[in-house]
Structure formats: C-alpha cells, structure tokens
Amino acid sequence: MKFLLASLLLLTASAHSAELQVTQGDHRHTWSSAELLSHPQARDIEIPADVAYKRTMHYRAVPIAVLLDRIAPGDHLQAVALDGFAAELPAATLLATQGARAWLAVEDTKNPWPPLAKGKPSAGPFYLVWTNPQTSQIGPEQWPFQVATIRQLAPVAQRFPALPPAADASAEVQAGFATYQKNCMACHRLNGAGDAEFGPDLNIPHNPTEYFASDFLRQYIRDPQSLRHWPQGRMPGFSEQVLPPAELERLIAYLQHMAKRKTAL
C-alpha cells in the first residue's frame, strides 16, 4: 500500500509532466513525460488492435530498451501500475529488436488519450505497448498501462519460494508454472506470494480447481462473463490465440498441483 501511494503521489506531483521511475539494480532514474516525449529516439507509432482500447491507436513512444541500458537479456523486470497490477517481464523480450518490439507510449497532456471507458481515466501517462506482438506470443498481461514504475528484480521463483511446484513435479506442471507467471501473476497472488494487489489469491483459502466443476474452469478462463455476468468484473478472457489449448491445460495442471501445496498465511 505504501508503494502504491508513493507511486500515486509521484505521478500526480505535476499537472504538466508525469514521472516514471526506472530502477536497474542500485541505479534509479526518474523520467518525466516531457523528457520522454522529446527523447531523440521517440517515434510516432501505430498499434493495431490495441489491448487497452480494443482498436487502432497512435502514440508517441520510446523503445523501452533505450531506458534499460543497464539490463542484460537474462535479467527479470516488473512493471507496476497505479492499481497494483504488476506485470512480470523477462528482459530478453523487452530488449528484442526483431519480432515483437516493446515501446513505452507517453501521454502528452496537451493531447491526452481518450478514457478507457466512460468515467474512467486514460491508459496514461505511461503504457507499455508492442509492435508485431504475435511474433513472440505477447499476451494481454504484458501490456500494462498507467505504469508508475519499471524495476529490475530477482526471478519469480527466487523471490517467492511458495510459488514453484515440487522439484519432482511433471514437465507439464513445470511448464504450467511458466504460463502462470506470464498470464496470472500480474493480477493474482498464490499462497499469499506475489506483488499484485489486483485480484484474489488463487490458492488460499481455495484453489479454483477445487470449486469449479467439470469444464467450467476452462470456460471461466476463456470468457469470465459467460459464467458470472458482473459489470464490475475486470478479468479478461484468454482466447486460444493468447492462451493456446495446450498452455491452458498446463496452467490447470499447475493449479491442481498447487492445491496440494497450500501454505499458511
């Protein structure tokens, strides 16, 4: 909560130029939106089928790699949004210059972006977007918006020992853990472990594999509103293009495995 409030204060400190904090090891740099908009590598880009706006959008953006000059491909990063959404991002994907390419879109207060919905703010002031995302299977959880901080962290398994499956777990379960990190950790914790402050814990008190019967868990992951029509519901559906059937089965295998590995809060 303290981190979230600090981030909120950071972004609202100036009515004219928001600030983004980038932490790489012991080095911390604060970028203002004005600095980023005038960055020598800033470009005007087009994003078809934008994840947040569900249509083609145009942004002034900087390649995220130029802000990560102290990061190596084997490192791990996390982008944290104002609402507690915490996207886990392998550095290699962010640093890539071929295939999918990551950009930091920067909102200009003189030309603000539209609201995400009626009565909602925009995706700004900072939004991680991708060109050619399909070439690297970039999922919707890797498009964090309203970003406050990008920081280098230790890998997930090292930071949160309560998350990895047992050492002798099957290859399917181990692969499911990777799918969980990519698609679920941005919103959820499991066994109380994780940085997200957005959605419920997926193992405590009950794992979804314990209360969803038959194929209803698969249906819920594909289209949450088809089971629980809730206007305030914010969980997105994961299509087969985003989460192929084989990956969905691996994710469920991991959740079933973790239902037997609950830890006390």
C-alpha positions in Angstrom: 0.0 0.0 0.0 2.8 2.4 0.8 4.4 1.7 -2.5 1.1 2.3 -4.3 0.5 5.6 -2.5 4.1 6.7 -3.3 3.6 5.9 -6.9 0.3 7.8 -7.0 2.0 10.9 -5.5 4.8 10.6 -7.9 2.5 10.6 -10.9 0.3 13.5 -9.6 3.1 15.7 -8.3 3.0 17.8 -11.5 -0.1 18.7 -13.5 2.1 19.2 -16.6 4.6 16.3 -16.6 4.1 12.9 -15.0 7.1 10.9 -13.9 8.2 7.3 -14.4 10.7 5.6 -12.1 13.1 3.1 -13.7 15.2 1.0 -11.3 18.1 -1.1 -12.6 20.0 -2.8 -9.7 21.2 0.0 -7.5 20.6 2.7 -10.1 17.4 4.6 -10.2 16.4 7.1 -12.8 13.2 9.2 -12.9 12.0 10.2 -16.4 9.4 13.0 -16.9 6.9 12.6 -19.6 8.3 15.8 -21.1 11.8 14.3 -21.3 10.4 11.1 -22.9 8.3 12.9 -25.5 11.4 14.8 -26.6 13.7 11.8 -26.4 15.9 11.5 -29.5 14.6 8.0 -30.1 10.9 8.9 -29.6 8.7 7.9 -32.6 5.1 8.1 -33.7 3.9 4.5 -33.9 0.6 2.8 -34.8 -0.7 -0.1 -32.7 -3.5 -2.1 -34.5 -5.9 -3.9 -32.1 -4.6 -2.1 -29.0 -5.2 -4.3 -25.9 -6.4 -1.5 -23.7 -8.6 0.4 -26.3 -9.6 -2.5 -28.5 -8.9 -0.5 -31.7 -6.1 1.0 -33.6 -4.2 3.7 -31.7 -1.4 6.1 -32.4 1.2 7.0 -29.8 4.4 9.0 -29.3 6.6 6.3 -27.9 10.2 5.4 -26.9 11.7 1.9 -27.4 11.7 0.5 -23.9 15.2 -0.9 -24.5 16.8 2.6 -24.5 15.6 3.1 -20.9 17.1 -0.2 -19.8 20.8 0.4 -20.6 22.0 -1.5 -17.5 19.8 -4.6 -18.1 21.0 -7.9 -19.7 18.8 -10.3 -21.6 18.9 -12.8 -18.7 17.5 -10.3 -16.2 14.0 -10.0 -15.0 11.8 -6.9 -14.7 8.5 -5.9 -13.4 6.2 -3.1 -14.5 3.9 -1.8 -11.7 0.7 0.1 -12.4 -1.2 2.5 -10.1 -3.9 0.0 -9.4 -1.5 -2.7 -8.2 -1.3 -4.6 -11.5 2.3 -6.0 -11.6 3.4 -7.4 -14.9 6.4 -9.9 -14.8 8.5 -9.3 -17.8 11.7 -11.2 -19.0 14.3 -8.7 -20.0 15.1 -10.6 -23.2 11.6 -9.9 -24.6 11.8 -6.2 -23.7 15.3 -5.8 -25.2 14.5 -7.6 -28.5 14.8 -5.6 -31.7 13.5 -8.3 -34.0 9.9 -9.7 -34.0 7.8 -8.2 -31.2 9.2 -4.9 -30.0 8.3 -3.2 -26.7 7.6 0.6 -26.6 6.8 2.9 -23.8 3.9 5.1 -25.0 3.9 8.5 -23.4 0.8 10.6 -22.9 1.0 14.3 -23.8 -1.1 16.4 -21.5 -1.6 18.8 -24.5 -3.1 15.9 -26.5 -4.5 13.5 -23.9 -5.5 10.0 -24.7 -9.2 9.0 -24.5 -10.6 7.4 -21.4 -10.6 3.7 -21.2 -14.3 3.7 -20.6 -17.0 6.2 -19.5 -16.0 7.7 -16.2 -12.5 6.1 -16.3 -9.1 7.7 -16.8 -6.9 7.1 -19.9 -4.2 4.4 -20.2 -1.6 7.1 -19.5 0.6 8.6 -18.5 2.8 5.6 -19.5 1.7 2.5 -21.3 3.8 -0.5 -22.4 2.7 -1.4 -26.0 4.1 -3.8 -28.6 4.5 -3.8 -32.3 4.2 -7.2 -34.0 3.2 -8.8 -30.7 2.0 -12.0 -32.4 5.6 -12.9 -33.5 6.6 -13.6 -29.8 3.2 -14.6 -28.4 2.9 -11.4 -26.3 -0.2 -11.8 -24.1 -2.5 -9.1 -22.8 -0.9 -9.2 -19.3 2.2 -7.9 -20.9 0.6 -4.6 -21.9 0.5 -2.8 -18.6 -1.0 0.7 -18.6 -0.9 3.5 -16.1 2.6 2.4 -15.3 4.3 4.1 -12.4 7.5 2.0 -12.0 9.7 -0.4 -14.0 12.1 -2.2 -11.8 14.7 -5.0 -12.0 14.0 -7.9 -9.7 15.2 -11.4 -9.0 13.4 -14.2 -10.9 9.9 -15.1 -9.6 11.0 -18.5 -8.2 13.7 -16.9 -6.2 11.6 -14.0 -4.8 8.6 -16.2 -3.9 9.6 -19.8 -2.8 5.9 -20.6 -2.2 5.1 -20.4 -5.9 7.3 -23.1 -7.7 5.9 -26.6 -7.9 7.7 -29.5 -6.2 11.1 -30.4 -7.7 9.7 -33.8 -8.8 6.6 -32.3 -10.5 5.9 -33.3 -14.1 7.2 -31.4 -17.1 3.6 -30.3 -17.7 3.3 -28.8 -14.2 6.6 -27.1 -14.6 5.5 -25.6 -17.9 2.3 -24.6 -16.3 4.2 -22.5 -13.7 5.8 -20.5 -16.6 2.3 -20.0 -18.0 1.1 -18.8 -14.6 3.9 -16.3 -14.4 3.1 -14.9 -17.8 -0.7 -14.7 -17.6 -1.8 -14.7 -14.0 0.8 -13.1 -11.7 0.1 -9.6 -12.9 -3.3 -9.7 -11.1 -3.2 -12.6 -8.6 -1.2 -13.9 -5.8 -0.9 -17.6 -4.9 -0.1 -18.9 -1.4 0.0 -15.2 -0.5 3.1 -14.9 -2.7 3.4 -12.2 -5.4 3.4 -8.4 -5.8 -0.1 -7.9 -7.3 -2.8 -6.1 -5.4 -5.5 -6.5 -8.0 -7.2 -9.9 -7.9 -7.8 -12.7 -5.3 -5.3 -15.3 -4.2 -5.6 -18.4 -6.4 -4.8 -21.0 -3.7 -5.9 -19.6 -0.3 -8.4 -20.3 1.0 -9.4 -22.3 -2.0 -7.9 -23.1 -5.4 -10.2 -22.6 -8.4 -9.7 -26.3 -9.3 -11.4 -27.1 -6.0 -14.7 -25.3 -6.7 -15.0 -25.2 -10.5 -16.6 -28.5 -11.6 -16.0 -30.2 -14.9 -15.0 -27.8 -17.7 -16.3 -24.7 -16.0 -12.8 -23.5 -15.1 -11.7 -23.7 -18.7 -14.8 -21.8 -19.7 -14.2 -19.2 -17.0 -10.6 -18.6 -18.1 -11.8 -18.3 -21.8 -14.8 -16.0 -21.0 -15.3 -15.0 -17.4 -18.5 -13.1 -18.1 -20.1 -16.2 -19.6 -20.3 -17.7 -16.1 -20.5 -14.7 -13.9 -22.0 -11.7 -15.6 -20.7 -8.9 -13.4 -20.4 -5.4 -14.9 -17.5 -4.6 -12.4 -15.6 -7.7 -13.3 -12.2 -6.9 -14.7 -10.7 -10.3 -15.5 -10.1 -10.5 -19.3 -10.9 -13.6 -21.3 -8.0 -15.5 -22.7 -8.6 -16.6 -26.3 -6.9 -19.5 -27.9 -4.6 -17.1 -29.7 -3.4 -15.7 -26.4 -3.5 -18.9 -24.4 -3.4 -22.0 -26.7 -5.3 -25.1 -25.6 -2.1 -26.9 -24.6 -0.9 -24.0 -22.5 -4.3 -23.8 -20.8 -4.1 -27.5 -19.8 -0.6 -26.9 -18.4 -1.8 -24.0 -16.4 -4.7 -26.1 -14.9 -2.2 -28.9 -14.2 -0.1 -26.4 -12.2 -3.1 -25.1 -10.3 -4.2 -28.6 -9.4 -0.7 -29.4 -8.2 -0.5 -26.3 -6.1 -3.9 -27.1 -4.5 -2.0 -29.8 -2.6 0.8 -27.3 -1.6 -1.0 -24.7 0.3 0.9 -22.6 2.8 -0.5 -20.8 5.9 -0.8 -17.1 5.7 
